[in-house]
Amino acid sequence: MLDATTRAADWMGLRFNAKKCAALHIDGSKRDSVQTTGFQIQGEPVIPLAEGQAYQHLGTPTGFRVRQTPKDTIQEILQDAAKIDASLLAPWQKINALNTFLIPCISFVLRGSAVAKVPLNKVDKIIQQLVKKWLFLPQRASNELVYVAHRHGGANVPRMGDPRDIAVITHAFRLLTCPNSMVRNIAANALHDATKKRIGRAPSNQDTTTFLSSSLDGEFGMARCDIASLWSCASNATRRLGKRISYRWEWCEERQELGVLVPQIRSDDNTIVTLSARGMLERTLKAAIYSLYMETLKCKPDEGKAFGLTSKWDASNHFLAGGGFTHLADWWFIHRARLNCVPLNGAIRHGNRDKRCRKCGYSNETLHHVLCSCKPHSRAWQLHHNAIQNCLVKAIAPCLGEVAVNTAIPGTDSQLRPDVVVTD
Ligand SMILES: [Zn+2]
């Protein structure tokens, strides 16, 4: 293949930089499996990698028995996150910068390498803490709001492991359902071999899907020496995601077809993604994860109470993406208020603290009490009411008629004084 590549490159007038290339030759039948075979490209020798030696491929250390966690790349990303935090950007701009510049970097690194769990969780935690700080939430607030999409009122920052698991599963599925029969057959044979290694006998189609679904039942649970491959990665990703959204791989016997079953949360409906809709898998899995976070937050008796409503319409969350029509003071208040994390006496659940209102002495100082029924704030209610009323009046087109505010209805005896009357 290298000779063919050399011929083609010579013909096209391209030169490979052999100093920047590396070769890795593994012979599985020998004890020292890494061979130091000399390969050549366009007549130049390529450096052979030894066991444990790594080649930096798109930011990811690649090699045989190499720790793949790209520590330096992750460190750089975290340093950039700290710089965004220290910058003078508005909080919604910080979230935007994180989502635009850093998250794609992390996702890219995660797609290319097997990052260990511990450093990944650490990154996740640091990002989470920063986003909560930018949303002006206390650190004890629910993590879900960080992961939920903007249009539902969240920061739209993915949890680090999710894009990686989804990428591995979609990649495996795309190979197995590839329109090109040669690619599809190579993939199917490789999966067949990986399954055979696990159960120690020739597997049926059903067995390969059981293997991909990461079942540990019976013969699938027996510990056998397994070399990491795309298939074992897909199986691991299925286990991690499957625990949360309970999706699985399925083999349809009648149609002789592979599919992925993704259940809908809180309903008996299932989506089965098969060959004919192979492009839909990534979107379906992402949607299932999003709705998992949404449902988890909605089910929280305290923090999820308002979220059920505020997540319903895009218009309630228009300001999350760009901070439009929003003062910093509004931003600092709204996320706390929605999750009921405003530091009020009535919002503290633990301990035996005095819950009385510090203004009027009412027995329970809740957010509802302060906003809607605490008498010393009555002037503020009136101003709030008038501000909304004036906004509406301003929005009424003059051609619709004459607008009257807070007056009796002209031409009637009624004592009522509606807020806004338009007379055509
Ligand atoms: Zn009060």
Residues whose N, C-alpha, C, O or C-beta is under 5 A from the ligand:
A	BS01	ZN	C357 K359 C360 G361 Y362 C374
